[in-house]
Structure formats: C-alpha cells, structure tokens
Amino acid sequence: MTRLELHPDRLLPADPALRDVARSIYESVRDLPIISPHGHVPVSWLADDAPFTDPTSLLLSPDHYIMRILHANGERLEDLGAGGTPLDAEQSRAAFRTLCAHWGEFAGTPVKLWFEAQLVEIFGIDLLPGPDTADAIYDTVAAQLATDAFRPRALYERFGIELLATTDDPCDPLADHARLAADPTWHGRVVPTFRPDHYLEPARAGWNALIDTLGGVSGVDVDSYAGWVAAMEDRRAYFRRHGAISTDHAHLDARMEPLPADVAEALYAAARAGRISADDGATLRRHMLFEQARMAVDDGLVMTLHPASLRNHHPATFERFGPDVGADIPISVEYTRALAPALGAFGTSPNFRLVLFTMDETVYSRELAPLAGFYPSVFVGVPWWFLDAPDTMRRFREAVTETAGFTRTSGFIDDTRAFLSIPARHDVSRRVDAGYLARLVAEHRLTVDEAHAAAHTLVADNPRKAFL
C-alpha cells in the first residue's frame, strides 16, 4: 500500500542551490501566528466548542473546492452534503468514500496539498486516500474528532491563530460573536466582517425586503436614500462595537461612482417602488459602493473589494442548494478607471485602507500593482479563490513586486469555510514566497538578511498594516 508522505521541502525550488536558501527563509516564518482577516468559518463552532460530528461535514461539505471537482467528475451534490443537505451516518461515510475514490482527479490542484497536509499534520494519518483506504481514514478521523483535543477551540490554539474573521450579514445580531467575546474561558480573537452586497443591489429580487429589515434592526426610516445611508452607518457602527475591522464587497465590477444627491434619491425611490431597471440599479449600486468608501474614511473599517465573480452560474444548482457550492465562475475586471472617482476622493486619506483582490490575474501588473505603488490607501490582495495555487502565487509575486514592492500586499487570505485547512493554506503561501525570495537572493537582488526580513513582512507585518 502506498503511504502518504509530506516532503519537508515541498514547493521549495528544485534547484539545490536555491533550495537551501529557501528552506532557511521558510523556517524563519513557518511557525509565525496565522492572521486570517477574511474567511467563512462559523463563529458558532468556537462559541459552542462542541465536538465536530463527522469527517464529511467538517472536511468535505464546507469546502467548495472539493465539491466542484467532484461534481465536475460526475458526482451529485446532494450526496456530498451540499447546501446543508443533511447526511446520516451511512451517507456521510459514503460521501467520504466518494472523495477518496476520486482522489486521483485532484492531482495537480492545491486541494491535494491542503487535504493531504490535514491528514498527516492534524490527524497523523499516513494512508493515501483511495477506495481501499477510505473507511480506515474516516474511522481514524472520526475517533479523533470525538476527543477534547479536536474541539474547535483546542484546534484554534493548536493552529496558532492570532485572528480569525467571519463574514456576516449587516442585519446579523452577532449574538454568537458577543457570546464568545464574553466567555472568560476564551482567549482568542474572532471578529465579524460587514458584508453588505445584497443591500447594495437595488435591482436584485428581494432587495426591498432586505431594506425593510435593515430599517427595522437600525431603527431608521429607510424610505429615503438619506435613511438608507443612516441605517448603513448605524449597522457599521454596531459591527465596530462587536470588534469588526473590515467590510467586504463583491459585485460584478469594481466601479464606485458618486451621483448628484437628487439623482441618487430618485433612483432609490424607483427601487423602493419596485420599478428600477437593471442599468439604473447598477448605477445606484456604484453610488452606494462609493458611499461605503466614504463611510470607511469616517469609521476606519478597512474596505476589501473582490469583484468579477459571476455568481451561481448554474441556475438549477442555485435553486436547489443555494450559493457557495462551487458554481461561481470568474470573469475579467477593470480597476483603474473604475476606482478613479473613489481614489480621487479618498485615496490619500490617512483613514482609508482599500484592499483589492481579483480572480483575473492579468490585472496584477497592469493595474493593481501600479495603484498600490502610488496610493497609500491601496493594498493588493494576495491571490485567493481560484488563484490561491502555487504557480499563481509565484506569478503574483513576480507581477506585483517590481512595481509595488513587498510592503503593499495584504498578507495571505485563506477565504475558507474549511476550518482545518487554514494552516495548510497559509503554509503553502509561506513556502511559495520563500522560494521566490530565494531566487532573488541567488540573483544577488537581495541579501539573505533582506530576504528573511521580506518574508517576515509578507507573513506578519503586512496583514497587521492592512487590517489591524
């Protein structure tokens, strides 16, 4: 039987002359704390600190990277627990067998790196996933999940997490966050993130009901555009009181364009009356996003922007399972003209920070690095979601560094619901960056000491500078 082994030099350069330097750089940052300022792990897991119920609901069902590849290779999403589909004990085991049976189809993907690292480094399992090992792996994981050492809080401590951010609806009461923060036995830091996307899409079905809810929880009359602004400011302040450090925004494009007050009011009235067109809805949304930037200057919440995902590409999948099951597809995006109004207004404000992410890597050297290389408010988000793979990360460093340097990137963002994959994801980033820095040392572009300092900047300094 083939045994699963993690090579200690995985992802480091193959050239022995570079590998020794890369190994040294990697070792210097390997054990630094994990700062995770954007993710989707439910805060209730840590607030309740209840044992995880089974391997599938922890390792498979929350991970849309896994779900989408299995679905592409002929498996049914309902058999994998997609969208919260309940699985009994037999179905959970069957789903895990499915994953292991398809393991060869994950070759060359970052999922293979992350998942195998979880098996070896968290569970001490040296069995390569496959049809003959699925039950043994499942049973070993299940047995460990039943112990106190594998409860959520114990794993948080074991992983060396310094900060973990969730992603939350503006009307969420944040009760689990409050409960966790008030627990005297809790010593970590988990913060909410303000995610108002649906409240900024006035042509979207259901928008008026959302705005009614916004008015209810804020206690503000939202029948005017000024009321919408006041309600948003109220909810942002509420999130800040509960520890939020950032807001998160994802629309089809990155445009933020202000409107005259009377035009914004007229479009808002049309939206509240249910008669706004798609084009006018996009125009108002871009104005609303500009207002979010203005609010960020006022309240200091970091603004993160990751446009250009065509959500729920397969309507039938969305209707049955809801969002976030792997059916979002990247599209191209433009930033330079799109952000000119907002950066013209706020780009040099000392109280504004804007982290720009993309799933279109063609813009790294052409747009994002030059923007971050001029505006003190702008940071380039490290590759995530479709781009958080080793080769893309290397290309990212090459594309961004020569224009923006090492200090204008965000720090690694894991962006995951798969809690146990967080250490592996950050480790991949640290290894790839170590290899890139080793090449610069070999080319006499950096000294060894400068490379070590740059590695520390990328892992520890940048996320604090960008988010904390």
C-alpha positions in Angstrom: 0.0 0.0 0.0 1.3 3.5 -0.9 1.9 5.6 2.1 1.2 9.3 2.3 4.2 11.4 2.9 4.7 15.1 3.0 8.2 16.0 1.8 9.7 18.6 4.1 10.8 20.6 1.1 7.6 20.5 -0.8 7.0 23.6 -3.0 10.5 24.8 -2.4 12.7 25.3 -5.5 14.1 22.1 -7.2 17.5 23.7 -7.7 19.6 22.6 -4.8 21.4 26.0 -4.7 18.1 27.7 -4.2 16.5 25.1 -2.0 18.9 25.6 0.9 18.3 29.3 0.9 14.5 28.8 0.5 14.5 26.3 3.4 16.2 28.8 5.6 13.7 31.6 4.7 10.7 29.3 5.2 11.9 28.0 8.6 12.2 31.6 9.8 8.4 32.2 9.2 7.0 28.7 9.4 5.7 29.0 13.0 4.6 32.6 13.0 1.0 33.1 14.0 -1.8 32.9 11.5 -3.7 36.1 10.8 -6.8 35.4 8.9 -8.8 38.6 8.2 -11.2 37.2 5.8 -13.0 33.8 6.0 -16.2 31.9 6.5 -15.7 29.6 9.5 -18.9 29.8 11.6 -18.3 31.6 14.8 -20.8 29.3 16.5 -18.3 26.5 16.2 -16.0 28.3 18.6 -18.7 29.8 20.7 -20.3 26.4 21.3 -17.0 24.5 21.3 -19.0 21.3 20.6 -17.2 18.3 19.1 -17.4 18.0 15.3 -19.9 15.4 14.4 -18.3 13.5 11.5 -15.4 13.8 9.0 -17.6 14.6 6.0 -19.4 17.6 7.4 -16.0 19.0 8.6 -13.6 18.2 5.8 -15.7 17.8 2.6 -19.1 19.5 2.6 -17.9 23.0 3.6 -15.1 23.0 1.0 -16.4 24.2 -2.3 -13.0 23.5 -3.9 -13.7 19.8 -3.2 -17.3 19.9 -4.1 -16.9 21.5 -7.5 -14.2 18.9 -8.7 -16.3 16.0 -7.5 -19.4 17.5 -9.3 -17.3 18.0 -12.5 -16.4 14.3 -12.3 -20.0 13.1 -12.2 -21.0 13.1 -8.5 -24.3 14.5 -7.3 -24.0 17.5 -4.9 -26.8 16.2 -2.7 -24.8 13.1 -2.0 -22.0 15.3 -0.7 -23.9 17.4 1.8 -24.1 20.5 -0.5 -26.0 23.5 0.8 -26.5 22.0 4.2 -28.2 18.8 2.9 -28.4 16.5 5.9 -26.5 13.3 5.7 -27.0 10.4 8.1 -24.1 8.3 9.3 -24.2 5.9 6.4 -24.5 8.7 3.9 -21.6 10.6 5.5 -19.3 7.6 5.1 -20.5 7.1 1.5 -19.6 10.7 0.7 -16.2 10.3 2.1 -15.7 7.1 0.1 -16.6 9.1 -3.0 -14.0 11.7 -2.2 -11.3 9.1 -1.7 -12.4 7.2 -4.9 -11.8 10.3 -6.9 -8.6 11.3 -5.2 -6.5 10.9 -8.4 -8.6 13.6 -10.0 -7.3 16.2 -7.5 -3.7 15.7 -8.7 -2.0 19.0 -9.5 -4.6 21.1 -7.6 -4.0 22.9 -4.4 -6.8 20.9 -2.8 -4.4 17.9 -2.9 -1.8 19.8 -1.0 -4.2 21.2 1.6 -6.1 17.9 2.2 -3.1 15.7 2.5 -1.5 18.2 4.9 -4.6 17.9 7.1 -4.4 14.2 7.1 -0.7 14.0 8.0 -0.2 17.0 10.2 -3.5 17.2 12.1 -4.6 13.6 12.3 -1.3 11.8 11.9 -2.7 9.7 9.0 -0.2 8.2 6.5 -2.8 6.5 4.3 -3.1 7.8 0.8 -6.8 8.5 0.0 -8.3 5.9 -2.2 -11.1 3.3 -2.4 -9.2 0.9 -0.2 -8.3 3.4 2.5 -11.5 5.5 2.7 -13.0 3.7 5.7 -9.8 3.5 7.6 -9.2 7.2 7.2 -12.8 8.0 8.0 -12.7 6.0 11.2 -9.4 7.4 12.4 -10.6 11.0 11.8 -13.9 10.3 13.5 -12.3 8.8 16.5 -10.1 11.8 17.0 -12.9 14.3 16.5 -14.6 12.7 19.5 -11.7 13.8 21.8 -11.3 17.1 23.5 -8.1 17.8 21.6 -10.1 18.1 18.4 -12.8 20.5 19.7 -12.8 23.8 17.8 -11.1 25.9 20.5 -8.3 23.4 21.0 -7.7 23.4 17.3 -7.7 27.2 17.1 -4.9 27.2 19.7 -3.1 24.4 18.1 -3.1 26.1 14.7 -1.5 29.2 16.2 -4.3 31.5 15.0 -3.9 35.1 16.2 -7.0 36.5 14.4 -9.9 34.9 12.6 -12.6 36.9 10.8 -16.0 35.7 9.8 -18.3 37.1 7.1 -21.6 38.4 8.2 -24.9 40.0 7.0 -25.3 43.6 8.1 -28.5 42.7 9.9 -27.0 39.8 11.8 -27.3 40.5 15.6 -23.8 38.9 16.1 -25.1 37.1 19.1 -22.5 34.3 18.7 -19.7 36.8 18.5 -21.0 38.5 21.6 -21.3 35.2 23.4 -17.8 34.2 22.5 -16.3 37.5 23.4 -18.0 37.4 26.8 -16.8 33.9 27.7 -14.0 34.2 30.3 -12.5 30.9 29.2 -11.9 32.1 25.6 -8.6 33.8 24.9 -8.6 34.1 21.1 -9.8 36.8 18.8 -12.6 36.2 16.3 -14.2 39.3 14.6 -17.1 39.8 12.3 -16.9 41.3 8.9 -19.6 43.6 7.4 -20.8 42.2 4.1 -23.5 44.4 2.6 -23.5 43.2 -1.0 -27.2 42.3 -1.3 -28.2 45.6 0.3 -26.3 47.5 -2.5 -28.1 45.7 -5.4 -31.4 47.6 -5.8 -32.4 45.8 -9.0 -32.0 42.4 -7.3 -35.1 40.3 -6.4 -35.8 40.6 -2.7 -33.9 43.9 -2.2 -36.9 45.8 -0.8 -37.5 43.1 1.9 -33.8 43.4 2.9 -34.1 47.1 3.1 -37.2 46.8 5.3 -35.2 44.5 7.6 -32.3 47.0 7.6 -34.7 49.7 8.7 -36.1 47.5 11.4 -32.8 46.5 13.0 -31.3 50.0 12.8 -34.5 51.8 13.9 -34.1 54.2 10.9 -36.8 55.1 8.4 -35.3 53.8 5.1 -38.0 55.2 2.7 -35.5 57.8 1.6 -31.9 57.5 0.3 -30.7 59.5 3.3 -32.4 57.0 5.5 -30.6 54.1 3.8 -27.3 55.9 4.4 -28.1 56.5 8.1 -29.1 52.8 8.5 -25.9 51.6 6.9 -23.9 53.9 9.2 -25.7 52.6 12.2 -25.1 48.9 11.3 -21.4 49.6 10.6 -21.1 51.2 14.0 -22.8 48.2 15.5 -20.3 45.9 13.8 -17.4 48.0 15.1 -18.7 47.7 18.6 -18.6 44.0 18.2 -14.9 44.0 17.0 -15.2 44.3 13.2 -12.1 45.5 11.4 -13.3 45.5 7.8 -16.1 45.4 5.3 -16.2 43.1 2.3 -17.7 43.8 -1.1 -18.2 41.6 -4.2 -20.0 42.8 -7.3 -19.7 42.2 -11.0 -17.4 45.2 -11.4 -15.3 47.4 -9.3 -16.8 50.8 -10.2 -17.5 53.3 -7.4 -19.1 56.4 -8.9 -20.9 59.2 -7.0 -24.2 60.6 -8.2 -25.8 64.0 -7.5 -28.0 63.8 -4.4 -31.2 64.3 -6.4 -30.4 61.6 -8.9 -29.5 59.1 -6.1 -32.7 60.0 -4.3 -34.8 59.5 -7.5 -33.2 56.1 -8.3 -33.6 55.0 -4.7 -37.3 56.0 -4.8 -37.8 54.0 -8.0 -36.1 51.0 -6.4 -38.3 51.2 -3.3 -41.3 51.3 -5.7 -40.1 48.2 -7.4 -39.6 49.8 -10.8 -35.9 50.3 -11.2 -34.2 48.9 -14.3 -31.2 46.7 -14.3 -29.0 49.5 -15.7 -30.2 52.1 -13.2 -29.8 49.5 -10.4 -26.2 49.1 -11.4 -25.7 52.9 -11.5 -27.2 53.3 -8.0 -25.2 50.3 -6.7 -22.0 52.0 -7.8 -23.0 55.2 -6.0 -23.9 53.1 -2.9 -20.4 51.5 -3.0 -18.9 54.9 -3.3 -20.8 55.8 -0.1 -19.3 52.7 1.6 -15.9 54.1 0.8 -16.8 57.4 2.3 -18.1 55.7 5.4 -14.8 53.8 5.6 -12.9 57.1 5.8 -15.2 58.1 8.6 -15.3 55.0 10.7 -11.9 53.4 9.9 -13.2 50.0 8.8 -10.9 48.5 6.1 -12.6 48.2 2.7 -11.9 45.0 0.8 -13.1 44.6 -2.8 -13.2 41.4 -4.8 -15.3 41.9 -7.9 -15.8 39.8 -11.0 -17.3 36.6 -10.0 -20.3 35.5 -12.0 -22.3 34.0 -9.1 -24.4 30.9 -9.3 -23.5 30.2 -12.9 -25.8 27.1 -13.0 -29.3 28.3 -12.0 -30.7 24.8 -11.2 -27.8 24.2 -8.7 -28.5 27.6 -7.0 -32.2 26.9 -6.8 -31.7 23.6 -5.2 -28.6 24.1 -3.0 -28.2 27.9 -2.7 -24.9 29.7 -3.1 -21.3 28.7 -2.3 -21.2 25.2 -3.6 -18.7 25.8 -6.3 -20.7 27.2 -9.2 -19.2 30.8 -9.1 -17.1 31.5 -12.2 -14.5 34.3 -12.6 -14.8 37.0 -15.3 -12.5 39.8 -16.4 -12.5 43.1 -14.5 -11.1 46.6 -14.9 -9.9 48.7 -11.9 -8.0 51.8 -13.0 -10.9 53.8 -14.4 -13.4 52.1 -12.1 -11.7 53.3 -9.0 -10.6 56.7 -10.2 -13.6 58.6 -8.5 -13.2 56.9 -5.2 -9.4 57.1 -5.1 -9.6 60.7 -6.3 -11.8 61.5 -3.3 -10.3 59.2 -0.6 -7.1 57.6 -1.9 -4.7 59.8 0.1 -6.8 60.0 3.2 -4.9 58.7 6.2 -8.0 56.9 7.5 -8.8 55.0 4.3 -7.5 51.5 3.5 -8.6 49.6 0.4 -7.6 46.0 -0.2 -8.1 45.0 -3.9 -8.5 41.3 -4.7 -9.0 39.7 -8.1 -9.6 36.5 -9.8 -8.3 38.0 -13.1 -4.5 37.8 -12.7 -4.0 39.8 -15.9 -4.6 42.9 -13.8 -1.9 42.4 -11.2 1.0 44.1 -13.1 -1.1 46.3 -15.3 -3.4 47.8 -12.7 -3.3 46.7 -9.1 0.4 47.0 -8.5 0.6 50.5 -10.1 -2.4 51.6 -8.0 -0.8 50.2 -4.8 2.5 51.7 -5.8 1.1 55.2 -5.7 -1.9 55.3 -3.3 -1.0 54.9 0.3 -4.5 53.6 1.0 -4.3 50.7 -1.5 -3.0 47.2 -0.8 -3.0 44.3 -3.3 -4.8 41.3 -2.0 -2.7 38.1 -2.1 -4.2 35.5 -4.5 -7.3 33.8 -3.3 -10.2 31.8 -4.7 -9.1 30.1 -8.0 -5.7 31.9 -7.8 -4.5 30.5 -4.4 -2.4 27.8 -6.1 1.4 27.7 -6.0 2.1 28.6 -9.6 -0.3 31.6 -9.5 1.2 32.8 -6.2 4.7 32.8 -7.8 3.4 34.7 -10.8 1.7 37.1 -8.4 4.9 38.0 -6.6 6.7 38.4 -10.0 3.9 40.6 -11.3 3.4 42.8 -8.2 6.8 43.2 -6.5 8.7 45.1 -9.1 6.1 47.9 -9.1 4.7 47.8 -5.5 7.5 46.1 -3.5 6.9 43.8 -0.6 5.0 46.2 1.7 1.9 46.9 -0.4 0.3 43.4 -0.3 -2.3 42.2 2.1 -0.8 39.1 3.7 -2.2 35.7 2.8 -6.0 35.4 2.9 -7.4 31.8 3.2 -11.0 32.7 2.5 -12.4 29.3 3.6 -15.2 27.5 5.4 -12.9 24.5 5.7 -11.5 25.3 9.2 -9.0 22.5 9.3 -7.4 23.6 6.0 -6.4 27.0 7.3 -2.9 26.0 8.5 -2.2 24.2 5.2 -3.3 27.1 3.1 -1.1 29.6 5.0 1.8 27.1 4.9 1.6 26.8 1.1 1.8 30.6 0.8 4.9 30.8 3.1 6.7 28.1 1.1 6.0 29.7 -2.2 7.1 33.1 -1.0 10.3 31.5 0.4 11.1 30.1 -3.0 10.5 33.4 -4.7 12.8 35.2 -2.2 15.5 32.6 -2.6 15.6 33.2 -6.3 16.2 36.9 -5.6 19.0 36.0 -3.3 20.6 33.8 -5.9 20.4 36.6 -8.5 22.0 38.9 -6.0 19.0 41.2 -5.9 18.5 40.6 -2.1 20.9 39.6 0.6 19.9 36.7 2.8 19.1 39.0 5.6 16.9 41.2 3.4 15.1 38.1 2.2 14.4 37.0 5.8 13.1 40.4 6.6 10.9 40.4 3.5 9.5 37.0 4.4 8.5 38.4 7.9 7.0 41.4 6.2 4.8 39.3 4.0 3.6 36.9 6.7 3.4 39.1 9.8 3.7 42.8 9.1 1.5 43.3 6.0 -1.7 41.8 7.4 -1.4 43.9 10.5 -0.7 47.0 8.5 -3.5 46.4 6.1 -6.1 45.2 8.5 -5.2 45.9 12.2 
